[in-house]
């Protein structure tokens, strides 16, 4: 049987929320590459066709902006006849494939 959730055999291990050392180094390297080549990147982006530029920007958005989740709140429970709040997650209306098809039509 495994360990209970939240316990570890190494109590002096990496604390929760602290990124992996390798992940941190890779992110720093990518940031360095981008910052050293920002002018060239902008030139390359400017040379793209409008639909390709839009696709490029849409592909980068998940790395810059946190993904939002849509929820619906229901404030009543008809069975108990008392106010309650029920949250339900909804999937995005368009899939990535549908967005790509729309971009291709531009």
MARTI-670078 format. One record per residue: x, y, z of N, C-alpha, C, O in turn; residue number from 1. Coordinates in pm, 1 decimal, decimal comma. Layout:
BEGIN
LUMDREN        n.X        n.Y        n.Z       ca.X       ca.Y       ca.Z        c.X        c.Y        c.Z        o.X        o.Y        o.Z     i
LUMDREN          X          Y          Z          X          Y          Z          X          Y          Z          X          Y          Z   NUM
...
This chain:
BEGIN
LUMDREN        n.X        n.Y        n.Z       ca.X       ca.Y       ca.Z        c.X        c.Y        c.Z        o.X        o.Y        o.Z     i
LUMDREN       84,2     -118,3        0,0        0,0        0,0        0,0       88,6      124,5        0,0      189,8      128,7       70,0     1
LUMDREN       51,8      223,3      -76,2      130,9      345,4      -89,3      112,9      439,5       27,8       43,3      410,0      124,9     2
LUMDREN      177,2      552,2       15,4      166,2      655,2      118,8       33,6      728,7      108,0      -27,4      735,9        1,3     3
LUMDREN       -9,2      783,2      221,2     -130,4      865,4      220,1     -100,7      995,4      147,2       13,4     1041,6      143,9     4
LUMDREN     -204,5     1053,5       89,0     -188,5     1179,1       16,3     -132,6     1286,6      109,3     -179,6     1303,7      221,7     5
LUMDREN      -33,1     1357,4       61,3       26,8     1466,1      138,2      143,6     1423,5      224,7      204,7     1508,0      290,2     6
LUMDREN      177,2     1293,5      227,2      291,0     1248,2      306,3      403,6     1206,4      212,2      380,8     1178,0       94,6     7
LUMDREN      524,2     1203,3      265,5      639,6     1169,1      183,7      743,0     1095,3      267,4      746,7     1109,8      389,6     8
LUMDREN      825,9     1017,0      202,0      936,9      950,9      271,4     1055,7     1044,4      287,1     1151,9     1011,4      356,4     9
LUMDREN     1049,8     1161,7      222,7     1158,6     1257,9      230,5     1102,0     1391,8      277,2     1070,5     1477,6      194,7    10
LUMDREN     1088,9     1410,5      407,9     1029,0     1535,2      457,4     1111,4     1659,8      426,7     1059,3     1771,1      434,2    11
LUMDREN     1239,8     1643,2      392,2     1323,5     1758,9      358,5     1332,6     1778,2      207,7     1421,6     1848,1      159,2    12
LUMDREN     1241,1     1716,8      133,3     1239,9     1728,7      -12,5     1191,6     1865,4      -56,9     1172,7     1956,0       24,3    13
LUMDREN     1171,9     1878,4     -187,7     1128,8     2005,6     -245,2      991,6     2043,9     -191,0      898,6     1963,4     -198,2    14
LUMDREN      976,5     2164,8     -136,9      846,3     2207,8      -84,9      742,8     2221,0     -197,4      777,8     2242,7     -313,4    15
LUMDREN      617,4     2207,9     -161,4      508,8     2218,4     -257,0      509,9     2357,6     -321,0      524,2     2458,7     -252,2    16
LUMDREN      494,6     2360,8     -453,4      488,8     2487,0     -525,7      622,7     2535,9     -578,1      626,7     2628,1     -659,7    17
LUMDREN      731,8     2476,6     -533,5      864,2     2517,2     -580,5      892,1     2440,7     -709,6      883,1     2318,0     -711,5    18
LUMDREN      926,3     2512,4     -818,8      947,3     2442,9     -946,3     1071,9     2355,0     -944,1     1166,4     2378,9     -868,9    19
LUMDREN     1068,6     2254,4    -1027,7     1181,6     2165,7    -1046,8     1302,1     2248,0    -1093,5     1285,6     2340,9    -1172,5    20
LUMDREN     1422,2     2215,8    -1046,4     1543,1     2291,8    -1080,9     1566,6     2293,4    -1232,1     1601,1     2396,8    -1289,3    21
LUMDREN     1547,7     2177,8    -1296,2     1567,7     2170,0    -1440,9     1466,6     2256,7    -1513,9     1502,5     2327,9    -1607,7    22
LUMDREN     1341,6     2251,9    -1472,4     1236,8     2333,9    -1534,2     1271,8     2481,2    -1522,7     1257,1     2556,9    -1618,6    23
LUMDREN     1318,2     2521,9    -1405,0     1355,9     2661,9    -1383,7     1470,1     2702,1    -1477,1     1467,3     2810,2    -1535,8    24
LUMDREN     1570,3     2615,3    -1490,7     1685,2     2645,3    -1578,1     1642,4     2654,8    -1724,7     1689,3     2742,1    -1797,8    25
LUMDREN     1555,0     2566,7    -1766,6     1506,8     2569,6    -1904,8     1428,8     2698,0    -1930,9     1446,3     2761,1    -2035,2    26
LUMDREN     1343,3     2736,9    -1837,6     1266,5     2861,9    -1854,4     1359,4     2982,1    -1863,1     1338,2     3071,9    -1944,6    27
LUMDREN     1461,9     2983,7    -1779,2     1557,1     3095,1    -1782,6     1631,6     3098,5    -1916,2     1654,8     3206,2    -1971,1    28
LUMDREN     1669,1     2981,8    -1968,7     1739,3     2975,4    -2097,6     1649,1     3025,0    -2210,0     1693,9     3100,3    -2296,5    29
LUMDREN     1523,4     2983,8    -2209,7     1428,4     3028,3    -2312,5     1408,5     3179,2    -2304,0     1405,7     3247,6    -2406,3    30
LUMDREN     1394,8     3231,1    -2182,0     1379,7     3376,2    -2165,1     1501,7     3451,2    -2216,8     1488,2     3557,7    -2277,0    31
LUMDREN     1620,1     3396,6    -2193,8     1743,2     3460,1    -2242,2     1747,1     3460,9    -2394,3     1780,8     3562,5    -2455,2    32
LUMDREN     1712,9     3348,8    -2455,5     1710,4     3340,8    -2602,4     1611,4     3441,9    -2659,2     1642,8     3513,0    -2754,7    33
LUMDREN     1492,1     3448,3    -2600,7     1390,4     3542,2    -2650,2     1432,9     3687,0    -2632,2     1417,3     3768,6    -2723,1    34
LUMDREN     1486,3     3718,8    -2515,3     1524,3     3858,8    -2490,9     1640,6     3902,7    -2580,1     1647,8     4019,7    -2617,8    35
LUMDREN     1730,9     3811,7    -2614,2     1843,8     3846,8    -2701,2     1802,5     3857,2    -2848,7     1874,0     3917,1    -2929,1    36
LUMDREN     1689,9     3800,2    -2883,2     1647,3     3797,1    -3023,1     1512,2     3865,2    -3045,9     1445,1     3837,4    -3145,3    37
LUMDREN     1472,4     3952,5    -2956,2     1339,4     4012,7    -2964,2     1320,6     4093,7    -3092,7     1213,5     4088,9    -3153,0    38
LUMDREN     1422,2     4167,4    -3135,0     1409,0     4248,0    -3256,9     1393,1     4159,1    -3380,1     1310,4     4187,3    -3466,8    39
LUMDREN     1471,9     4052,2    -3388,0     1462,3     3958,6    -3500,2     1325,6     3889,1    -3499,5     1264,5     3870,1    -3604,6    40
LUMDREN     1278,4     3851,6    -3380,5     1146,6     3788,3    -3370,1     1036,6     3881,9    -3420,6      946,2     3840,2    -3493,0    41
LUMDREN     1046,1     4008,2    -3381,3      944,2     4104,5    -3424,5      947,7     4121,6    -3575,7      842,8     4129,8    -3639,6    42
LUMDREN     1065,9     4127,1    -3632,8     1079,3     4137,7    -3777,9     1017,2     4016,4    -3845,9      945,2     4029,7    -3944,9    43
LUMDREN     1045,6     3898,7    -3792,2      989,7     3775,6    -3849,1      837,1     3773,3    -3837,3      767,7     3732,5    -3930,4    44
LUMDREN      786,2     3816,7    -3723,7      640,2     3819,9    -3704,4      577,0     3918,6    -3802,3      473,0     3889,8    -3861,5    45
LUMDREN      639,6     4034,2    -3819,1      587,2     4135,3    -3911,2      585,1     4085,7    -4055,9      502,1     4129,5    -4135,4    46
LUMDREN      676,5     3994,2    -4089,9      682,8     3945,7    -4227,9      579,5     3836,5    -4256,7      562,9     3796,9    -4372,0    47
LUMDREN      511,0     3788,0    -4155,3      410,4     3683,5    -4175,5      283,0     3739,6    -4238,4      251,5     3857,9    -4224,9    48
LUMDREN      211,3     3652,0    -4307,0       78,3     3688,0    -4357,3      -13,1     3709,9    -4237,6       10,7     3651,3    -4132,1    49
LUMDREN     -116,7     3792,1    -4250,1     -205,4     3819,4    -4136,0     -261,3     3693,4    -4068,8     -265,8     3686,3    -3946,0    50
LUMDREN     -304,0     3593,7    -4148,3     -360,9     3474,3    -4085,4     -252,9     3394,6    -4011,6     -280,5     3336,7    -3906,5    51
LUMDREN     -130,1     3390,9    -4065,3      -21,1     3320,7    -3997,8       21,3     3395,1    -3871,0       54,9     3332,9    -3770,3    52
LUMDREN       19,6     3527,9    -3876,7       52,6     3609,4    -3760,1      -49,3     3585,5    -3648,9      -12,5     3570,8    -3532,4    53
LUMDREN     -177,4     3581,7    -3685,5     -283,3     3557,3    -3587,8     -269,2     3417,9    -3527,0     -285,1     3401,3    -3406,1    54
LUMDREN     -239,6     3318,5    -3609,3     -221,5     3181,7    -3559,3     -103,2     3175,1    -3463,9     -111,1     3109,3    -3360,2    55
LUMDREN        6,5     3242,6    -3497,6      124,8     3245,5    -3412,5       91,6     3305,6    -3275,5      129,3     3251,5    -3171,6    56
LUMDREN       21,0     3417,3    -3277,7      -16,0     3484,0    -3152,7     -109,9     3395,0    -3070,6      -93,1     3382,9    -2949,2    57
LUMDREN     -208,4     3333,0    -3135,9     -301,4     3243,7    -3065,5     -229,0     3124,3    -3004,4     -264,3     3078,6    -2895,7    58
LUMDREN     -127,6     3074,1    -3074,6      -51,4     2961,0    -3022,3       32,3     3000,4    -2900,6       57,8     2917,0    -2813,8    59
LUMDREN       74,8     3125,6    -2893,4      155,9     3171,9    -2780,2       72,6     3212,7    -2659,0      123,0     3211,6    -2546,7    60
LUMDREN      -52,9     3248,3    -2679,7     -136,2     3297,1    -2569,6     -141,7     3205,3    -2447,9     -134,0     3255,2    -2335,6    61
LUMDREN     -154,6     3073,5    -2464,3     -160,9     2988,2    -2344,8      -37,0     2997,6    -2255,6      -43,8     2965,9    -2136,9    62
LUMDREN       75,8     3040,8    -2312,0      196,9     3053,1    -2232,6      204,7     3187,7    -2160,2      283,0     3203,2    -2066,4    63
LUMDREN      124,8     3283,9    -2202,7      131,4     3418,0    -2144,8       12,4     3450,6    -2055,8       25,8     3524,5    -1958,3    64
LUMDREN     -102,8     3396,1    -2088,8     -226,0     3430,2    -2017,4     -285,0     3302,2    -1958,0     -300,9     3203,4    -2029,6    65
LUMDREN     -317,3     3302,0    -1830,0     -377,7     3181,9    -1773,1     -512,2     3151,2    -1837,2     -587,6     3241,9    -1872,3    66
LUMDREN     -541,0     3023,6    -1851,9     -665,0     2981,3    -1915,0     -781,4     3002,4    -1818,2     -775,0     2961,0    -1702,5    67
LUMDREN     -886,1     3066,2    -1865,7    -1003,6     3091,1    -1783,7    -1101,4     2975,4    -1797,5    -1110,7     2912,5    -1903,0    68
LUMDREN    -1173,6     2948,3    -1690,3    -1276,6     2846,0    -1694,0    -1411,2     2912,1    -1672,8    -1427,4     2995,8    -1584,0    69
LUMDREN    -1507,8     2873,6    -1755,4    -1642,0     2926,6    -1742,0    -1718,3     2839,5    -1643,0    -1710,8     2716,8    -1648,0    70
LUMDREN    -1791,5     2904,3    -1553,2    -1873,6     2829,2    -1459,2    -2014,3     2885,5    -1459,8    -2036,4     3001,0    -1496,2    71
LUMDREN    -2108,3     2803,4    -1419,4    -2246,6     2847,3    -1405,6    -2285,3     2826,6    -1260,7    -2255,0     2722,3    -1202,9    72
LUMDREN    -2350,9     2923,0    -1201,7    -2393,2     2912,5    -1062,5    -2543,8     2893,8    -1056,0    -2619,4     2966,0    -1121,1    73
LUMDREN    -2586,7     2796,7     -977,1    -2728,7     2772,6     -951,5    -2749,2     2799,8     -803,8    -2693,0     2729,2     -720,0    74
LUMDREN    -2828,7     2901,1     -769,8    -2837,6     2946,1     -631,9    -2950,9     2884,2     -551,0    -2971,7     2923,1     -436,1    75
LUMDREN    -3023,1     2791,1     -606,3    -3130,5     2729,0     -528,5    -3127,5     2578,2     -543,6    -3087,2     2525,2     -647,1    76
LUMDREN    -3169,9     2511,6     -441,0    -3183,3     2366,6     -442,0    -3331,1     2338,2     -421,9    -3384,0     2354,8     -312,0    77
LUMDREN    -3397,6     2295,2     -528,5    -3542,5     2277,5     -522,2    -3583,1     2167,5     -425,1    -3692,4     2173,5     -368,9    78
LUMDREN    -3498,3     2067,1     -403,8    -3532,9     1957,4     -313,0    -3532,9     2003,5     -167,8    -3625,7     1973,5      -92,7    79
LUMDREN    -3429,5     2075,9     -128,7    -3417,6     2119,7       10,4    -3490,3     2250,8       34,5    -3512,7     2289,0      149,4    80
LUMDREN    -3527,6     2320,6      -72,9    -3595,7     2449,1      -62,0    -3514,7     2549,7       18,8    -3570,0     2637,6       85,0    81
LUMDREN    -3382,4     2535,0       12,2    -3293,7     2629,5       79,4    -3191,7     2680,0      -21,9    -3157,1     2608,6     -116,0    82
LUMDREN    -3143,6     2801,7       -3,6    -3045,3     2853,5      -98,9    -2913,5     2776,6      -89,7    -2858,3     2759,4       18,9    83
LUMDREN    -2864,6     2731,5     -202,7    -2734,0     2668,0     -212,4    -2667,1     2717,7     -339,5    -2733,3     2771,4     -428,4    84
LUMDREN    -2539,2     2700,2     -347,8    -2466,0     2740,0     -468,1    -2403,6     2614,8     -528,0    -2332,8     2540,9     -459,7    85
LUMDREN    -2430,3     2591,7     -655,5    -2374,4     2478,1     -727,6    -2297,7     2533,0     -846,4    -2354,0     2604,8     -929,0    86
LUMDREN    -2169,0     2499,9     -855,8    -2086,6     2546,4     -966,7    -2064,6     2430,8    -1062,7    -2036,6     2318,5    -1020,9    87
LUMDREN    -2077,4     2459,3    -1191,9    -2056,2     2357,8    -1294,5    -1954,5     2410,6    -1393,9    -1963,6     2525,2    -1437,9    88
LUMDREN    -1857,7     2327,4    -1429,4    -1758,1     2365,0    -1529,5    -1814,5     2341,6    -1668,3    -1889,7     2247,0    -1691,3    89
LUMDREN    -1777,6     2428,1    -1759,4    -1814,6     2411,4    -1899,4    -1689,7     2409,2    -1984,6    -1593,2     2480,5    -1957,2    90
LUMDREN    -1691,9     2328,1    -2086,6    -1581,5     2322,4    -2181,2    -1589,4     2444,3    -2273,1    -1697,7     2499,9    -2291,7    91
LUMDREN    -1477,7     2486,5    -2330,3    -1481,8     2599,2    -2423,9    -1574,8     2567,6    -2540,5    -1591,5     2451,9    -2579,0    92
LUMDREN    -1634,0     2670,9    -2595,1    -1728,0     2650,9    -2704,4    -1658,6     2604,7    -2831,9    -1716,3     2528,8    -2909,8    93
LUMDREN    -1535,8     2649,6    -2853,8    -1461,9     2610,5    -2973,8    -1338,9     2530,5    -2934,3    -1270,0     2563,4    -2837,7    94
LUMDREN    -1312,7     2425,5    -3010,0    -1190,8     2348,3    -2987,9    -1075,7     2414,8    -3062,4    -1097,4     2504,3    -3144,1    95
LUMDREN     -954,0     2370,9    -3034,2     -836,3     2424,8    -3103,5     -846,2     2398,9    -3253,7     -807,3     2483,2    -3334,6    96
LUMDREN     -898,2     2282,6    -3290,2     -912,8     2249,4    -3432,4    -1012,0     2344,3    -3500,9     -989,6     2387,2    -3614,0    97
LUMDREN    -1122,2     2376,5    -3430,9    -1220,5     2468,6    -3488,3    -1161,0     2608,5    -3504,3    -1187,5     2676,8    -3603,2    98
LUMDREN    -1081,2     2650,3    -3407,3    -1015,9     2781,9    -3416,9     -918,8     2782,8    -3534,1     -912,2     2880,4    -3608,9    99
LUMDREN     -841,9     2672,1    -3550,7     -748,3     2663,3    -3663,8     -821,4     2672,0    -3797,8     -772,5     2735,7    -3891,2   100
LUMDREN     -938,0     2608,1    -3807,5    -1016,2     2614,7    -3932,2    -1062,2     2756,7    -3959,7    -1060,7     2801,5    -4074,4   101
LUMDREN    -1103,6     2828,5    -3854,2    -1145,1     2967,4    -3871,7    -1028,7     3054,5    -3918,7    -1045,1     3140,3    -4005,4   102
LUMDREN     -911,5     3031,5    -3860,4     -792,9     3109,0    -3899,1     -757,5     3080,4    -4045,7     -720,6     3171,4    -4119,9   103
LUMDREN     -768,9     2954,4    -4086,5     -736,3     2918,3    -4225,1     -829,0     2987,7    -4324,6     -790,0     3011,2    -4439,0   104
LUMDREN     -951,0     3020,6    -4282,3    -1047,0     3085,7    -4372,1    -1019,5     3234,8    -4388,5    -1074,3     3298,2    -4478,7   105
LUMDREN     -934,9     3291,5    -4301,9     -904,4     3435,8    -4312,1     -826,1     3468,3    -4437,7     -792,6     3584,4    -4461,3   106
